[in-house]
Amino acid sequence: MKIIFLTHYSDQGHRFRVEQYFPYLIAHHVEPRWQPLSGSWRKRLLLYQELPSYDAVCIQRRLLSPLEFSWVRKKSSKVLFDLDDAIMYRSSSSPHPRSLSRFLKFWWMVRGSDVVTVGNQFLKKEVLQVDRSKKVFVIPTSIDTGFYPKKKSLSKNPEIILGWMGTKGNLRYLKTLEPVFETLYQRFPQLKLKIVSDDFYHSHLPTIQKPWRLEEENEDLISFDIGLMPLSDDLWSKGKCGLKMIQYLSVGVPVVCTPVGINSDIVKDGENGFWAQNHQEWVDRLSTLIQHPELRSRMGLKGIESVEKEYSLAVTSEKFYNVLQHLGRKEG
């Protein structure tokens, strides 16, 4: 089986939703090709001329116009549409989340695809609202746990690092915790905030600003004592697939998160982390973890266990391969 993955050039989604599956697929006699879509119409049309030579085309997190998608559909034997964000809506920064143009593209692509894979139950529901008969497979975003061999160990260092890793577009969620940080710093002067990103801001906490680098990701993660995953309760956030939380937990770092979307599935409240929905809950949950290092360690071990069981590449590779097998059996 030959499959081509059409993705964005710029985002990191293809790393976790596409490329990391390649070794497993190759071992199971699938020939994958990753192809970011060019901004040039000429290059895209030339690429689409090649699509008939593939058994399947996977469009990952792209919304194509009805005209462009119709061209892809015409040239493709089978089409798989993969979603790991609520791309049918505008982002959390927009005062108007609903977009007619985005929805029409989404509607057209769902209806025209043979199979849809999604990263969480919210996205599955969105797909089924468009087409109740559509075959939808939930495959959580996962990580290769072997990529993070170093785990968090119980430290006697009095300094406590609250850690956040993500892109600058998501820093707005972290900034909502500034009143929480201000309160906590008055109680715990040993607190620091570490931001691993491509952009930074000035916090009420002493801040370590660390540019993200793939080769240093494991070391950065284990430097955290507590991982942070704040979100707003909106349509865009409900479509998120919790990647940074899975990364925190995979190295044994407990998480405090907003229980929105898949967050409440990944973090079992009181087991591998805590839920927090308002200022006081954030202060209380973080204070508990700051004051009890043994609890952090115990929750961290639970986090490693939960990732290996549900969100590891070993688990999702097989699920994705089974989707391809289903697609191969599906009649055109």
C-alpha positions in Angstrom: 0.0 0.0 0.0 1.2 3.5 -0.9 0.0 6.5 1.0 0.8 10.2 0.7 0.2 12.6 3.6 -0.6 16.2 2.7 0.1 18.5 5.6 0.9 22.1 6.6 4.5 23.3 6.2 4.7 25.2 9.4 3.0 23.5 12.4 4.3 20.5 14.4 1.1 18.4 13.9 2.7 16.2 11.3 5.5 15.2 13.6 3.0 13.5 16.0 0.1 12.6 13.6 2.1 11.5 10.6 5.9 11.1 10.6 6.3 9.1 13.8 4.1 6.4 12.3 6.4 5.8 9.4 8.7 3.2 10.9 5.8 1.1 11.9 4.1 1.5 8.6 7.2 0.6 6.6 7.6 -2.5 8.8 4.1 -3.5 7.8 4.7 -3.1 4.1 3.2 0.4 3.7 5.1 3.0 1.7 4.4 6.4 3.3 5.3 9.8 1.9 5.1 13.1 3.7 4.3 16.1 1.5 3.7 19.5 3.0 1.4 21.5 0.6 3.1 24.3 -1.1 1.6 27.8 -1.2 2.1 27.8 -5.0 -0.9 26.7 -7.0 1.3 25.5 -9.8 3.3 23.2 -7.5 0.1 21.9 -5.9 -1.5 21.1 -9.2 1.6 19.3 -10.3 1.5 17.3 -7.1 -2.1 16.4 -7.5 -1.3 14.9 -10.9 0.7 12.2 -8.9 -2.2 11.2 -6.6 -3.5 8.4 -8.8 -0.3 6.5 -8.2 -1.2 6.2 -4.4 -3.6 3.8 -2.8 -4.6 6.4 -0.3 -4.3 10.2 0.3 -4.3 11.5 3.9 -5.1 15.2 4.4 -3.8 16.1 7.8 -5.3 19.2 9.4 -5.8 21.1 6.1 -9.1 22.8 5.0 -9.2 22.9 1.3 -11.7 24.9 -0.8 -14.5 22.8 -2.3 -12.9 23.3 -5.7 -9.5 22.1 -4.6 -10.8 19.2 -2.6 -12.9 18.1 -5.5 -9.8 18.0 -7.6 -8.0 15.9 -4.9 -11.0 13.6 -4.6 -11.2 13.0 -8.3 -7.5 12.1 -8.5 -7.5 9.9 -5.4 -8.4 6.3 -4.9 -9.2 6.7 -1.2 -9.1 9.8 1.0 -8.5 9.9 4.8 -9.1 13.2 6.6 -7.2 13.6 9.9 -8.1 16.2 12.5 -6.2 17.1 15.7 -7.6 20.6 16.1 -11.1 22.2 15.8 -10.1 23.8 12.5 -13.8 24.2 11.6 -13.8 27.1 14.2 -11.6 30.1 14.7 -9.0 30.1 17.5 -9.6 31.1 21.1 -8.2 34.6 20.4 -11.1 35.4 18.1 -14.3 37.1 19.5 -16.3 35.3 16.8 -15.4 31.5 16.8 -17.8 30.4 14.2 -16.8 30.8 10.6 -19.0 30.0 7.6 -16.1 29.6 5.2 -14.3 27.2 7.5 -17.5 25.2 8.2 -18.3 24.9 4.5 -14.8 23.6 3.8 -15.0 21.2 6.7 -18.5 20.0 5.6 -17.3 19.4 2.1 -14.2 17.5 3.2 -16.0 15.3 5.7 -18.7 14.4 3.2 -16.1 13.6 0.5 -13.7 11.6 2.6 -13.8 7.8 2.8 -12.7 7.8 6.5 -12.0 10.4 9.1 -9.5 10.1 12.0 -9.7 12.4 15.0 -7.8 13.1 18.1 -10.6 13.2 20.6 -14.4 12.6 21.2 -15.3 16.3 20.6 -13.9 16.2 17.1 -15.7 12.9 16.4 -19.0 14.6 17.5 -18.3 17.5 15.1 -17.7 15.1 12.2 -20.9 13.1 12.9 -23.0 16.2 13.0 -22.0 16.7 9.4 -22.4 13.0 8.3 -24.0 10.5 10.8 -23.0 7.6 8.6 -19.3 8.6 8.4 -16.8 6.1 9.7 -14.8 8.0 12.3 -11.8 6.5 14.3 -10.6 8.2 17.5 -6.8 8.0 17.6 -5.4 10.2 20.4 -2.3 12.2 19.7 0.6 10.1 21.1 4.3 10.2 21.7 7.2 7.9 21.3 8.0 7.2 24.9 11.4 6.0 23.9 12.2 9.6 22.8 12.0 10.6 26.4 14.2 8.1 28.2 15.0 10.4 31.2 12.3 10.5 33.9 11.8 13.0 36.7 13.4 12.0 39.9 12.5 13.2 43.4 14.7 16.3 44.0 15.7 17.8 47.3 16.2 21.1 45.7 14.0 23.7 47.5 13.4 25.5 44.2 10.1 24.6 42.6 9.7 24.9 38.8 6.3 25.4 37.3 6.8 24.4 33.7 5.0 25.2 30.5 6.0 24.1 27.0 4.2 25.3 23.8 4.1 27.7 20.9 3.7 31.5 21.2 0.1 31.3 19.9 -0.8 29.4 23.1 0.9 31.7 25.6 -2.4 33.5 26.0 -3.6 30.6 28.1 -0.6 30.7 30.4 -1.0 34.5 30.9 -4.5 33.9 32.4 -2.7 32.3 35.4 -0.8 35.5 36.3 -3.1 36.4 39.2 -2.6 32.8 40.5 1.2 33.2 40.2 1.1 36.5 42.1 -0.8 34.8 45.0 1.5 31.8 45.0 4.7 33.8 45.0 3.7 35.6 48.2 3.5 32.1 49.9 6.3 30.3 48.1 9.3 32.6 47.3 11.2 29.5 46.0 8.8 29.3 43.0 10.0 29.8 39.4 8.2 29.7 36.1 10.0 28.0 33.2 8.6 28.7 29.7 9.9 26.6 26.8 8.7 28.2 23.7 9.5 30.4 20.6 8.3 33.5 22.5 8.1 34.8 26.1 6.5 37.4 28.3 7.3 38.9 31.7 5.5 37.1 34.6 4.9 37.9 38.3 7.2 34.9 39.0 10.9 34.8 38.4 11.0 33.3 34.9 13.4 31.0 33.0 13.0 31.7 29.3 14.2 28.7 27.3 13.9 28.5 23.5 12.4 25.2 22.4 14.9 22.8 20.7 13.9 19.2 19.8 17.2 17.8 21.0 16.8 19.4 24.4 13.1 18.6 24.9 13.6 15.7 27.3 15.9 17.7 29.6 13.5 20.6 29.6 10.6 18.4 30.5 12.3 16.7 33.5 13.4 20.1 34.8 9.8 20.8 35.5 8.4 19.9 39.0 4.8 20.7 38.0 3.4 20.9 34.4 0.8 23.6 33.6 -2.0 23.2 31.0 -4.5 26.1 31.4 -7.2 26.5 28.6 -10.2 28.6 28.0 -13.6 26.8 27.8 -14.4 27.5 24.1 -14.9 25.5 20.9 -11.3 25.8 19.7 -9.9 24.6 23.1 -12.3 21.6 23.2 -10.7 20.4 20.0 -7.2 20.3 21.4 -5.5 16.9 21.9 -3.4 17.5 25.0 0.1 17.0 23.5 2.0 19.0 26.1 0.2 17.2 29.0 1.1 13.8 27.5 4.7 15.0 27.3 4.7 16.2 30.9 3.2 12.9 32.2 5.5 10.7 30.1 8.5 11.9 32.1 6.8 11.7 35.5 5.8 15.3 35.9 2.3 15.8 37.5 0.0 18.2 35.8 -2.6 20.8 36.8 -5.0 21.5 34.0 -8.3 23.1 33.0 -10.7 20.2 32.5 -11.7 21.1 29.0 -12.0 18.7 26.2 -9.5 15.8 26.3 -7.7 17.3 29.3 -10.2 15.7 31.6 -9.6 12.3 30.0 -5.8 12.5 30.1 -5.5 13.8 33.7 -7.4 11.7 36.2 -8.1 14.2 38.9 -6.2 13.3 42.1 -4.3 10.5 40.4 -1.7 11.8 37.9 -2.6 15.5 38.4 -5.3 17.9 39.4 -8.2 19.7 37.6 -8.5 23.5 38.3 -11.4 25.6 37.0 -11.0 28.9 38.9 -8.5 31.1 40.6 -8.9 29.5 44.0 -8.7 25.9 42.7 -5.5 26.8 40.8 -4.0 28.2 43.9 -5.1 25.3 46.1 -4.0 22.5 43.7 -0.7 24.0 43.0 -0.1 24.8 46.7 -0.8 21.1 47.5 1.8 19.9 45.0 4.4 22.5 46.0 4.2 21.5 49.6 4.2 17.7 49.1 7.1 16.4 47.0 6.1 12.7 47.7 2.7 13.4 46.1 4.4 14.9 43.1 6.5 11.8 42.7 3.6 9.4 43.2 1.4 11.3 40.7 4.4 11.4 38.3 4.6 7.6 38.3 0.9 7.3 37.6 1.4 9.7 34.7 4.1 7.5 33.1 1.8 4.5 33.5 -1.2 6.3 31.9 0.8 7.5 28.9 2.3 4.1 28.3 -1.2 2.5 28.5 -3.2 4.9 26.4 -1.1 7.6 24.7 2.1 5.9 23.5 3.2 5.4 19.9 3.2 1.7 20.4 -0.6 1.8 21.1 -1.6 4.3 18.4 0.6 2.9 15.6 -1.5 -0.3 15.6 -4.7 1.7 15.7 -3.6 3.8 12.7 -2.5 0.8 10.7 -5.9 -0.8 11.4 -7.5 2.3 9.9 -5.4 1.9 6.8 -6.4 -1.7 6.5 -10.1 -0.7 6.8 -9.5 1.9 4.1 -8.0 -0.7 1.8 -10.9 -3.0 2.3 -13.5 -0.2 1.8 -15.2 -0.4 -1.6 -14.8 2.7 -3.8 
